[in-house]
Amino acid sequence: MLGKYYRGKTVLVTGHTGFKGGWISLWLKELGAKVHGLALRPHTSPNLYETLAPGTFVQETYGDICDVELVKRTLLGAPPDIVFHLAAQPIVRRSFKEPLETASTNILGTLNILEGLRQNNIDCPVVVVTSDKCYQNDEGSRAFVEGDPLGGHDVYSASKAAAEIMVRSWRLSFDVRVATARAGNVIGGGDYGEDRIVPDCVRALEARETIAVRNPQAARPWQHVLDCVSGYMLLGAKLAEDESLADAFNFGPKPESKRTVRELVESFLLHWPGKWQDTSAPDSPHEAATLSLNINKAEAHLGWRPVLDFSQAVEYAAQWYKERDSNKESEMHSVCVAQLEDYTRLAAQPGPRRGLA
């Protein structure tokens, strides 16, 4: 279905210079879409974006989504058939240092995209990516469903909850096709974000240092980026055909992928040997001890299921970074495409565990 819908479509990806934004842009290009990007320059060096081949994007606009006039000009310059809004301040711990920027980007930036479409009279499906941390986390063992209360202990989580509320109000006020996508802790090649465990592992291993793990007992639903963005893309394609899907959807891994940070690190070290140490401190910023998502709604309404299990997700990620460690930047585009092709091959295999409709 993905190839049939996206071939020839004009697609705007906000946050295209980021981790998930880069992967979804690459996939859309491989499907024959005309991909446009709107984002800030990459925050880190190295990054995934610099490995994408020239020609991945038809047009790119660099700037801040908090600039509504820039957003409107970008949309008017190439009216999209569909929008994937991924531009955000994505780091929980950074929100303690930069709370205003976090709130402005994640809330106002989202509204600027929706208002830009409205003022330019562009009627197209929109998928707004938020986070599993939008839920009011009671630290219990139950997996969150889409109708659970929204909230957030920290500014990042609260900003994602607020974005969810504003998107819902926008949908009800203006009768637009906008859905939200809530994913768990996403891993995969090309993530170099600060204060994220897999990039922390890679930086330490490349420097031949011991990996510092600040919260080894925290349990998270670890999910590979290709499983995650496959859900976004399937939601977008189906939303274009069925307005009733303008709603919130969870995209998480299989239940067995809910593992502790310690388990994730030790699994990563099976592919790239090294050592780790517990660096947890009592005065560290708050982080939830456990978090998981119920994905029954995405399975029932979209026909989506995760493809990779925990060990496969970790192996895909570790292999990408090891290739990056030993190959030239220009060669990494083909590595990305090879992983994407392998993923789609696995997804096409028959059986209840497969799920790219």
ABEGO torsion letter per residue (X at the ends): XAAAAABGBBBBBBGAABAAAAAAAAAAAAAGBBBBBBBBBBABOBBAAAABBBGABABBBBEBAABAAAAAAAAAABBBABBBBABBBABAAAAAABAAAAAAAAAAAAAAAAAAAAAAGBBBBBBBBBBAAABBBAGBABBBBAABBBEEABAAAAAAAAAAAAAAAAAAAAGBBBBBBBBBBBBEBGBABBGBAAAAAAAAAAAGBBBBBABAABBBBBBBAAAAAAAAAAAAAAAAABAAABBBBBBBBBAAABBBAAAAAAAAAAABBEBBBBABBAABBBBBABBBBBAAAAAAAAGBBBABBAAAAAAAAAAAAAAAAABBAAAAAAAAAAAAAAAAAAAABBEAABBBX
